[in-house]
Amino acid sequence: MSNATAPGSGLDTTRRLGVEQTGIEIIDEHDRTARPRDLFWPWFAANVSVFGLSYAAFILYFGISFWQGVLVTVLGVVISFALCGVVAIAGKRGSAPTMILSRAAFGVRGQRVPGVISWLVSIGWETFLAILAVLATATIFTRLGWGGGTGTKVVAAVVVAALIVAASVAGYHVIMKMQSVLTWVTGIVTVLYMALTVDDINWAAVQDIPAGSTQAVIGAFVMVMTGFGIGWINIAADWSRYQKRTASGSSIVAWNTFGGAVAPVILVVFGLALAGSSPELLAGVELDPIGTLATLLPTWALVPFLLAAILSLVSGAVLGIYSSGLTLLSLGVKLKRPQAAGVDGVLLTLGTIYVVFFAESFIAPFQSFLITLGVPLAAWAGIVIADLVLRKRDYDDEALFDANGRYGAFDWIALGTFVGASAVGWGLVINFFSDDASWNNWQGYLLGPLGLGGKEGAWAFANLGVLAALVLGFVVTVIARRSTVARQEVA
């Protein structure tokens, strides 16, 4: 019998019970059987969503041309998922969830500060994907004449939430198998959608879209990075913690990047051509992204499109809720992993119900939320990546759970860098949606003092704060924590 199926191993328990019991503890050596290429399936399945097509409209809202949109899409998607791949190396080195591994940088207790941000980001993303699935169901049912009112939305919300929670409670091994199947289903239907709508592209109209300013291009680039790879970066090691310790770090980065980036690049570029061809489509995406895309399809294609759309959104939400449960445990909540996933599932359901049935608008507040939390998430990413670069050895497993160990309870340099980089970042972004998300109007306070034209100037729309937080987090950590990491490695 191989080590991977040895009696009493975590994997053997999963196969017998059907639910992964492993929480935030270190994965046993005999359970680390994954290969770098296995990372392709969860990342591809979670990002082949047709929502990527509608993301193109958000890019064009910056007032840039089609070719500028292509440039920011390719660079933003690939670079951001490559950063995820770098963080995924930590999973191989430590075989623990991302937020446990970053205790090496922030301290065992200090990690709770960025951990709360990570948990909020994951909860927000998974709820957003569930909301899209419910709205898409209602829109397509209306077009089919099957109803699309309150009853349809209630049933859709229950079914979508149940699928997401069931898969995330089951755990890693079930999710990996599910994602390998969903990859084919959603991929095939997505290709079918592109084949059926390619004639709707008006290349003359697309080519006539005027070019935008440098600031607008940078703003769109940062939004793409935040909406794709950086939006997942806080959970990247969760999916590589079952990798063998001998796995190639470069292969992990490559498969993580390829799996996450290949579908979004194709989908967003195709979406740029579609949205640039139709002002109606461009405008409709803001209210109901996937439902608007469905208006281009013949009636017979609506059902498979709906199924693929729901499954792709569920696929992404499953990754989020699984990891948000792990993050909740890393904050010190005394629950088992399936219970933590269940708690987050309840929050997801309540958030979906509120937005679908009571909120007047959600796209604008969500994008405002994304940029706001994207700043500290970028700061955290810069610090963790720098910490990973500085380390030459695997993590000390026991010290990750011991406040008196080599990593200590609090790393004040890392925490200070996190707070400082976030403060600078928030000062360099503005709330694009001041009417729908007025609670974020406090941002952008450095744009005037730094001579960037204030909140009404051209640089206000460049989202410089996300890049500033990422770079500051990385550079300050490399300089200020080099000796600290060296002492930890010798201890």
PLY file of the C-alpha trace (Angstrom):
ply
format ascii 1.0
element vertex 491
property float x
property float y
property float z
element edge 490
property int vertex1
property int vertex2
end_header
0.00 0.00 0.00
1.35 3.44 -0.89
1.95 6.12 1.68
-0.80 8.24 0.14
-3.44 5.72 1.18
-1.87 4.47 4.40
-4.49 3.64 7.08
-4.99 6.58 9.38
-3.62 9.11 6.90
-5.59 12.30 6.23
-6.35 11.23 2.68
-7.55 7.81 3.84
-9.86 9.47 6.36
-11.23 11.73 3.65
-12.00 8.80 1.42
-13.81 6.98 4.22
-15.78 9.92 5.59
-16.20 11.92 2.40
-15.21 15.10 4.26
-11.69 16.48 4.66
-10.93 16.74 8.38
-7.59 18.52 7.95
-7.78 22.13 9.06
-4.89 24.53 9.54
-2.41 21.92 10.77
0.64 20.85 8.77
-0.16 18.25 6.09
1.35 14.83 6.87
4.29 13.82 4.70
2.48 10.80 3.24
-0.46 12.98 2.18
1.71 15.34 0.12
1.13 13.54 -3.15
0.12 16.42 -5.46
2.19 17.41 -8.50
2.67 20.95 -9.85
0.48 20.23 -12.90
-2.40 19.38 -10.55
-2.61 23.11 -9.78
-3.90 23.74 -13.29
-7.36 22.30 -12.55
-8.59 24.42 -9.62
-7.19 27.65 -11.04
-8.48 27.08 -14.55
-11.94 25.93 -13.42
-12.31 28.92 -11.09
-11.33 31.43 -13.78
-12.95 30.06 -16.95
-16.15 31.77 -15.79
-18.07 33.70 -18.44
-17.91 36.58 -15.98
-14.49 37.17 -17.52
-16.28 38.28 -20.68
-18.23 40.92 -18.81
-15.07 42.13 -17.05
-14.10 43.62 -20.38
-16.80 46.24 -19.95
-15.25 47.39 -16.69
-11.97 47.88 -18.54
-13.59 49.97 -21.27
-15.29 52.12 -18.61
-11.84 53.65 -18.07
-12.13 55.24 -21.51
-9.32 53.31 -23.21
-9.15 51.74 -26.67
-9.52 48.07 -27.58
-5.77 47.58 -28.07
-4.97 49.34 -24.82
-7.51 47.02 -23.20
-5.75 44.00 -24.70
-2.42 45.21 -23.33
-3.67 45.74 -19.77
-5.54 42.42 -19.87
-2.55 40.32 -20.89
-0.12 42.06 -18.53
-2.52 42.43 -15.61
-3.82 38.86 -15.68
-0.47 37.14 -16.26
1.53 39.22 -13.76
-1.09 38.93 -11.03
-1.39 35.15 -11.33
2.40 34.85 -11.45
2.44 36.59 -8.06
-0.08 33.98 -6.87
2.34 31.33 -8.11
5.16 32.81 -6.05
3.01 32.73 -2.91
2.04 29.14 -3.79
5.69 28.15 -3.31
5.16 28.83 0.40
2.54 26.06 0.43
5.10 23.60 -0.85
7.69 24.76 1.70
5.35 24.68 4.66
2.36 22.46 3.77
-0.05 24.74 5.65
-2.70 27.31 4.62
-1.53 30.68 3.36
-2.52 32.62 6.46
-0.69 30.17 8.72
2.48 30.43 6.65
2.46 34.21 6.71
2.81 34.01 10.48
6.51 33.68 9.71
6.41 37.27 8.48
3.93 38.87 10.91
4.31 36.72 14.01
1.93 34.04 15.24
-0.50 36.53 16.76
0.35 39.50 14.60
-0.91 37.60 11.55
-4.47 38.14 12.77
-4.35 41.75 11.55
-3.95 40.96 7.82
-5.89 37.72 8.45
-9.08 39.70 9.06
-8.57 41.54 5.76
-8.00 38.23 3.98
-11.17 36.76 5.46
-13.25 39.77 4.39
-11.84 39.59 0.85
-12.67 35.89 0.54
-16.18 36.35 1.95
-16.78 39.28 -0.40
-15.61 37.41 -3.50
-17.59 34.25 -2.86
-20.75 36.23 -2.10
-20.32 38.29 -5.25
-20.01 35.15 -7.39
-23.12 33.65 -5.78
-25.07 36.85 -6.46
-24.06 36.79 -10.13
-25.29 33.20 -10.42
-28.69 34.07 -8.94
-29.19 37.16 -11.11
-28.14 35.26 -14.24
-30.67 32.53 -13.46
-33.49 35.06 -13.05
-32.63 36.87 -16.30
-32.39 33.71 -18.40
-35.57 32.20 -16.89
-37.40 35.40 -17.78
-36.27 35.18 -21.37
-37.29 31.52 -21.58
-40.74 32.38 -20.25
-40.26 30.25 -17.14
-40.65 33.12 -14.73
-37.81 35.08 -13.24
-39.32 36.81 -10.28
-38.99 36.35 -6.55
-39.74 32.62 -6.58
-37.03 31.90 -9.15
-34.51 33.99 -7.25
-35.29 32.23 -3.97
-34.83 28.78 -5.49
-31.68 29.88 -7.32
-30.20 31.37 -4.15
-30.86 28.16 -2.19
-29.45 25.87 -4.89
-26.35 27.98 -5.54
-25.57 28.38 -1.83
-26.11 24.65 -1.24
-23.72 23.69 -4.04
-21.01 26.04 -2.82
-21.28 25.08 0.84
-21.50 21.32 0.16
-18.33 21.28 -1.94
-16.37 23.51 0.42
-17.38 21.45 3.47
-16.30 18.24 1.67
-12.82 19.72 1.32
-9.68 19.68 -0.77
-9.78 16.23 -2.39
-13.44 16.47 -3.42
-12.92 19.99 -4.73
-9.90 18.95 -6.82
-11.92 16.15 -8.45
-14.89 18.46 -8.97
-12.74 21.16 -10.55
-11.21 18.73 -13.06
-14.74 17.90 -14.28
-16.03 21.47 -14.25
-13.03 22.56 -16.31
-14.28 20.54 -19.27
-17.96 21.40 -18.87
-17.50 25.15 -18.50
-14.69 25.28 -21.04
-16.74 23.59 -23.77
-19.82 25.77 -23.23
-17.68 28.91 -23.10
-16.14 28.03 -26.47
-19.69 27.44 -27.78
-20.72 30.90 -26.55
-17.80 32.50 -28.36
-18.65 30.64 -31.57
-22.30 31.78 -31.41
-21.51 35.43 -30.70
-18.45 36.07 -32.87
-20.73 37.52 -35.59
-21.89 40.18 -33.13
-18.44 41.74 -33.17
-18.29 44.93 -35.21
-14.59 45.38 -35.84
-15.07 48.83 -37.35
-16.74 50.06 -34.16
-14.11 48.36 -32.02
-11.25 49.98 -33.93
-12.93 53.39 -33.65
-12.81 53.44 -29.86
-10.45 56.31 -29.03
-7.30 55.74 -27.02
-7.25 56.78 -23.40
-4.63 58.57 -21.32
-1.65 56.93 -19.68
-3.34 57.35 -16.33
-6.46 55.55 -17.58
-4.36 52.66 -18.90
-2.58 52.32 -15.55
-5.93 52.45 -13.75
-7.37 49.68 -15.91
-4.19 47.62 -15.48
-4.39 47.85 -11.68
-8.09 46.98 -11.73
-7.35 43.86 -13.79
-4.56 42.82 -11.40
-6.83 43.36 -8.41
-9.82 41.63 -9.95
-7.90 38.55 -11.06
-4.66 37.30 -9.49
-4.39 39.66 -6.51
-7.98 38.84 -5.64
-6.84 35.22 -5.14
-3.34 35.79 -3.79
-4.29 35.44 -0.13
-5.34 31.80 -0.70
-2.67 30.70 -3.19
-0.79 28.41 -0.80
-4.01 26.70 0.29
-3.99 24.77 -2.98
-0.27 23.98 -3.03
0.04 22.68 0.53
-0.45 19.11 -0.67
2.53 19.42 -3.03
5.57 17.23 -2.39
8.43 19.06 -0.68
10.59 18.04 -3.64
8.30 19.71 -6.18
9.94 22.34 -8.39
9.18 25.89 -7.29
9.37 27.18 -10.86
6.90 24.48 -11.98
4.48 25.51 -9.24
4.66 29.13 -10.40
4.26 28.11 -14.05
1.24 25.83 -13.58
-0.43 28.26 -11.18
0.06 31.10 -13.67
-0.99 29.09 -16.71
-4.06 27.63 -15.03
-5.23 30.96 -13.66
-4.38 33.22 -16.60
-5.07 31.35 -19.84
-8.88 31.47 -19.69
-9.24 35.08 -18.44
-6.89 36.42 -21.11
-8.90 34.79 -23.91
-12.27 35.63 -22.41
-11.54 39.26 -21.55
-10.01 39.99 -24.97
-13.05 38.45 -26.66
-15.27 40.42 -24.28
-13.48 43.65 -25.21
-14.45 43.07 -28.84
-18.07 42.30 -27.91
-18.51 45.20 -25.49
-16.76 47.59 -27.86
-19.22 46.62 -30.59
-22.39 47.35 -28.63
-23.14 50.34 -26.38
-26.22 48.46 -25.10
-24.12 45.49 -24.04
-21.55 47.79 -22.44
-24.26 49.53 -20.42
-26.15 46.37 -19.43
-23.14 44.64 -17.92
-23.13 47.07 -15.01
-26.49 45.81 -13.72
-26.47 42.12 -14.69
-23.15 41.01 -16.22
-23.96 37.42 -17.19
-27.61 37.96 -17.93
-26.66 40.72 -20.36
-24.22 38.41 -22.16
-27.02 35.86 -22.55
-29.08 38.31 -24.61
-26.78 37.61 -27.57
-27.62 33.88 -27.64
-30.34 31.97 -29.48
-33.02 30.49 -27.21
-31.79 26.90 -27.56
-28.38 27.83 -26.15
-29.67 29.57 -23.02
-30.00 26.49 -20.81
-26.47 25.11 -21.39
-25.13 28.66 -21.06
-26.94 29.11 -17.75
-25.67 25.77 -16.41
-22.10 26.57 -17.43
-22.33 30.07 -15.98
-23.65 28.81 -12.65
-21.10 25.99 -12.45
-18.20 28.31 -13.26
-19.30 30.83 -10.66
-19.85 28.09 -8.11
-16.38 26.77 -8.93
-14.79 30.10 -8.07
-16.91 30.57 -4.96
-15.97 27.11 -3.69
-12.27 28.02 -3.72
-13.09 31.20 -1.84
-15.29 29.70 0.86
-12.93 26.76 1.45
-10.07 29.18 2.04
-12.12 31.66 4.02
-12.91 28.81 6.41
-9.19 28.10 6.81
-8.54 31.81 7.38
-11.25 31.90 10.03
-9.49 29.05 11.84
-6.15 30.86 11.59
-7.71 33.78 13.49
-8.17 31.52 16.50
-11.81 30.50 16.06
-12.30 27.12 17.79
-14.11 25.15 15.10
-13.35 22.20 12.87
-12.63 22.97 9.22
-16.03 21.75 7.90
-17.79 23.81 10.57
-15.80 26.93 9.64
-16.76 26.45 5.99
-20.38 26.07 7.10
-20.25 29.34 9.06
-18.93 31.18 6.04
-21.62 29.47 3.95
-24.30 30.99 6.17
-22.74 34.43 5.76
-22.58 33.91 1.99
-26.26 32.97 1.90
-27.32 35.97 3.98
-25.24 38.33 1.85
-26.68 36.91 -1.35
-30.25 37.25 -0.08
-29.68 40.84 1.01
-28.17 41.99 -2.28
-30.57 40.09 -4.56
-33.77 41.06 -2.75
-33.06 44.34 -0.97
-30.05 46.22 -2.40
-30.64 48.63 -5.29
-27.14 48.26 -6.74
-24.22 45.98 -6.02
-21.71 46.21 -8.89
-20.56 49.71 -7.95
-20.26 49.06 -4.19
-18.47 45.79 -4.93
-15.85 47.47 -7.11
-15.34 50.11 -4.43
-14.97 47.34 -1.85
-12.52 45.54 -4.15
-10.17 48.51 -4.50
-10.42 49.38 -0.79
-9.44 45.91 0.42
-7.13 45.47 -2.56
-4.76 48.03 -1.07
-3.96 46.21 2.22
-4.07 42.88 0.37
-1.38 44.20 -1.99
0.66 45.40 1.00
0.35 41.95 2.58
1.38 40.29 -0.69
4.48 42.48 -0.99
5.54 41.63 2.57
4.92 37.88 2.22
6.63 37.60 -1.17
9.67 39.49 0.18
9.73 37.25 3.24
9.59 34.19 0.99
12.46 35.51 -1.16
14.59 36.14 1.91
14.11 32.61 3.28
16.42 29.84 2.08
14.92 27.02 4.15
11.52 25.43 4.69
9.33 26.81 7.48
9.66 25.58 11.06
6.34 23.75 11.37
6.09 23.87 15.15
7.09 27.54 15.39
4.15 28.53 13.15
1.86 27.57 16.05
4.03 28.73 18.95
4.04 32.41 19.90
7.24 31.76 21.84
8.96 30.13 18.87
11.41 31.57 16.37
8.73 33.64 14.59
7.54 35.28 17.81
4.11 36.61 18.71
4.34 39.90 16.79
6.73 41.15 14.15
6.40 44.89 14.59
8.41 45.73 11.48
6.06 43.71 9.30
2.95 45.06 11.02
4.23 48.63 10.78
5.04 48.12 7.10
1.57 46.68 6.52
-0.16 49.64 8.18
2.12 52.22 6.57
1.91 50.78 3.05
-1.89 50.54 3.37
-2.13 54.15 4.54
-0.05 55.34 1.57
-2.07 53.15 -0.79
-5.45 54.41 0.39
-4.19 57.95 -0.02
-3.52 57.28 -3.72
-6.84 55.72 -4.74
-10.26 57.29 -4.97
-13.79 56.00 -4.70
-15.13 55.87 -8.27
-18.63 55.25 -6.96
-19.18 58.09 -4.53
-22.97 57.95 -4.92
-23.41 54.21 -4.39
-20.56 53.72 -1.91
-20.24 57.03 -0.10
-18.63 55.25 2.86
-15.41 55.18 0.81
-15.18 58.87 -0.02
-12.40 59.38 2.53
-9.76 57.91 0.20
-7.36 59.85 -2.05
-6.02 62.16 0.64
-2.43 62.11 -0.74
-3.26 62.98 -4.35
-3.28 66.70 -3.64
-0.26 66.97 -1.32
1.87 64.89 -3.71
1.05 67.14 -6.66
-1.02 64.55 -8.54
-3.97 66.82 -9.19
-6.15 65.93 -6.23
-9.27 63.77 -6.38
-10.38 65.36 -9.65
-7.03 65.10 -11.44
-6.07 62.58 -14.10
-3.91 60.54 -11.73
-6.85 60.00 -9.41
-8.15 57.33 -11.79
-4.85 55.43 -12.04
-5.34 53.38 -8.85
-1.70 54.01 -7.97
-2.35 53.05 -4.36
-2.50 49.32 -5.09
0.86 49.34 -6.86
2.35 51.61 -4.19
1.24 49.28 -1.38
2.61 46.21 -3.19
5.99 47.78 -3.94
6.38 49.41 -0.53
5.52 46.18 1.24
8.13 44.31 -0.76
10.96 46.85 -0.69
10.68 47.79 2.99
10.54 44.12 4.00
13.59 43.17 1.94
15.57 45.98 3.54
14.23 46.07 7.09
13.65 42.37 7.81
16.69 40.80 6.16
18.56 40.41 9.45
15.43 39.20 11.24
14.86 36.41 8.73
18.55 35.47 8.88
18.34 35.11 12.68
15.19 33.01 12.39
16.83 30.69 9.90
19.84 30.15 12.15
17.82 29.64 15.34
0 1
1 2
2 3
3 4
4 5
5 6
6 7
7 8
8 9
9 10
10 11
11 12
12 13
13 14
14 15
15 16
16 17
17 18
18 19
19 20
20 21
21 22
22 23
23 24
24 25
25 26
26 27
27 28
28 29
29 30
30 31
31 32
32 33
33 34
34 35
35 36
36 37
37 38
38 39
39 40
40 41
41 42
42 43
43 44
44 45
45 46
46 47
47 48
48 49
49 50
50 51
51 52
52 53
53 54
54 55
55 56
56 57
57 58
58 59
59 60
60 61
61 62
62 63
63 64
64 65
65 66
66 67
67 68
68 69
69 70
70 71
71 72
72 73
73 74
74 75
75 76
76 77
77 78
78 79
79 80
80 81
81 82
82 83
83 84
84 85
85 86
86 87
87 88
88 89
89 90
90 91
91 92
92 93
93 94
94 95
95 96
96 97
97 98
98 99
99 100
100 101
101 102
102 103
103 104
104 105
105 106
106 107
107 108
108 109
109 110
110 111
111 112
112 113
113 114
114 115
115 116
116 117
117 118
118 119
119 120
120 121
121 122
122 123
123 124
124 125
125 126
126 127
127 128
128 129
129 130
130 131
131 132
132 133
133 134
134 135
135 136
136 137
137 138
138 139
139 140
140 141
141 142
142 143
143 144
144 145
145 146
146 147
147 148
148 149
149 150
150 151
151 152
152 153
153 154
154 155
155 156
156 157
157 158
158 159
159 160
160 161
161 162
162 163
163 164
164 165
165 166
166 167
167 168
168 169
169 170
170 171
171 172
172 173
173 174
174 175
175 176
176 177
177 178
178 179
179 180
180 181
181 182
182 183
183 184
184 185
185 186
186 187
187 188
188 189
189 190
190 191
191 192
192 193
193 194
194 195
195 196
196 197
197 198
198 199
199 200
200 201
201 202
202 203
203 204
204 205
205 206
206 207
207 208
208 209
209 210
210 211
211 212
212 213
213 214
214 215
215 216
216 217
217 218
218 219
219 220
220 221
221 222
222 223
223 224
224 225
225 226
226 227
227 228
228 229
229 230
230 231
231 232
232 233
233 234
234 235
235 236
236 237
237 238
238 239
239 240
240 241
241 242
242 243
243 244
244 245
245 246
246 247
247 248
248 249
249 250
250 251
251 252
252 253
253 254
254 255
255 256
256 257
257 258
258 259
259 260
260 261
261 262
262 263
263 264
264 265
265 266
266 267
267 268
268 269
269 270
270 271
271 272
272 273
273 274
274 275
275 276
276 277
277 278
278 279
279 280
280 281
281 282
282 283
283 284
284 285
285 286
286 287
287 288
288 289
289 290
290 291
291 292
292 293
293 294
294 295
295 296
296 297
297 298
298 299
299 300
300 301
301 302
302 303
303 304
304 305
305 306
306 307
307 308
308 309
309 310
310 311
311 312
312 313
313 314
314 315
315 316
316 317
317 318
318 319
319 320
320 321
321 322
322 323
323 324
324 325
325 326
326 327
327 328
328 329
329 330
330 331
331 332
332 333
333 334
334 335
335 336
336 337
337 338
338 339
339 340
340 341
341 342
342 343
343 344
344 345
345 346
346 347
347 348
348 349
349 350
350 351
351 352
352 353
353 354
354 355
355 356
356 357
357 358
358 359
359 360
360 361
361 362
362 363
363 364
364 365
365 366
366 367
367 368
368 369
369 370
370 371
371 372
372 373
373 374
374 375
375 376
376 377
377 378
378 379
379 380
380 381
381 382
382 383
383 384
384 385
385 386
386 387
387 388
388 389
389 390
390 391
391 392
392 393
393 394
394 395
395 396
396 397
397 398
398 399
399 400
400 401
401 402
402 403
403 404
404 405
405 406
406 407
407 408
408 409
409 410
410 411
411 412
412 413
413 414
414 415
415 416
416 417
417 418
418 419
419 420
420 421
421 422
422 423
423 424
424 425
425 426
426 427
427 428
428 429
429 430
430 431
431 432
432 433
433 434
434 435
435 436
436 437
437 438
438 439
439 440
440 441
441 442
442 443
443 444
444 445
445 446
446 447
447 448
448 449
449 450
450 451
451 452
452 453
453 454
454 455
455 456
456 457
457 458
458 459
459 460
460 461
461 462
462 463
463 464
464 465
465 466
466 467
467 468
468 469
469 470
470 471
471 472
472 473
473 474
474 475
475 476
476 477
477 478
478 479
479 480
480 481
481 482
482 483
483 484
484 485
485 486
486 487
487 488
488 489
489 490
